[in-house]
Amino acid sequence: MNELAAIRSASVYNQVYPVQKPDWSRDVTEESKKAFIFVLLTSSSGTNVESRLLIEIWRELATKFGDIKFCQIEANLCIEGYPDKNTPTVLVYKDG
């Protein structure tokens, strides 16, 4: 019973959070001092099959691993000029 309570208290996030560039410092960099932050950079055009597939997997992982914050942003909104051919891209943050 104590073990189950510990798991529930560690499951803080349990969803995919959309991130905007102006909020990046607060939502990703600062938050990474509390937990691992996984950021998915997706295709901007929406035609990238790999990005669409990984978005679905990302949602499943977020519900399974609630102690990790899963975020998502279109790559060109995060990094200006980021080519769609490089998506999907996963960034991992911890301790800033």
N, C-alpha and C positions, 0 to 999 in steps of 0.2 A: 504494500500500500504506500509506504514512504517513497519507494522507487517511482511509482506512478506519479505521485505528487511532484517529485523532483523533475521528472520529464515534462510535466505540464507547465511548471513554473519556468523551465528553460525555453519552452516554445512560445516565444514572444511575437514572432513575425507572421509566419504561416500564410503568406500571400506574396504576390509579386507587386512591387511598388514601382510605379512610373516615376522617373526622375527627369527633372528639367535642369538645364545647364546653370541657371542662376542659383539653384538650390543644391548644387553638387557638393559644395564644401560642407554644408550642414548635414545633408542626407547620406552622403557617402564617406567623405574623409573623416569628419568628426564622429559619425556613428560607428566607424570601424574601430574606434577605441573601446567599444563595448562588445563587439561581435565581428565575425567575418562578414564581409559584404561581397556578394557576387553580383556583378553588373553584366548584363547581356546587351551588347551593341547589335542592333538589328538593321536589316536592309531598309533604306528609306523609300524605295520604290514599291515595296511590297511584293515584288515578283521573285524574290530570292526564296526558293523552296526550302533551303537549309534553315533560313531564319524562321520561316513559318513553322517548320517541324520543331526546332529548338524552343520556340515560344511555348508550345504545348508541353514539352518535356520540362521546361523551366517552371511552369505552373505546378506540375506534379511534384517536382523536387521541393518547391516552396512549402507545400503542405506537409511533405514528409519530414523535412528538416527545418522545424520552426525556430531553431536557435541560430540560424543563418538568415541574414536579410538578403533576399533576392530582389534585384532592381532591373529595370529595363528602360532603354532609351534608343531612339533611332540614332545610328552612328553619326550621320552628318549634323545632327543637332548637338552632339557631344564634342566631336572633333571636326572642325570645318574642313570640308574637302575629303573626308574619309571615303574611300571608294567602296561601293557596294560589293565588289568582288572579294573584299576582305571580311565580309560578314557571313555568318554571325561571328562575333568576337566575344570572348568572356574575359572580364577583368576581375581580379580578386584583390580585395583590400583588407588589411588588418593593421591596427595600430597606426593609422594615418598613412 
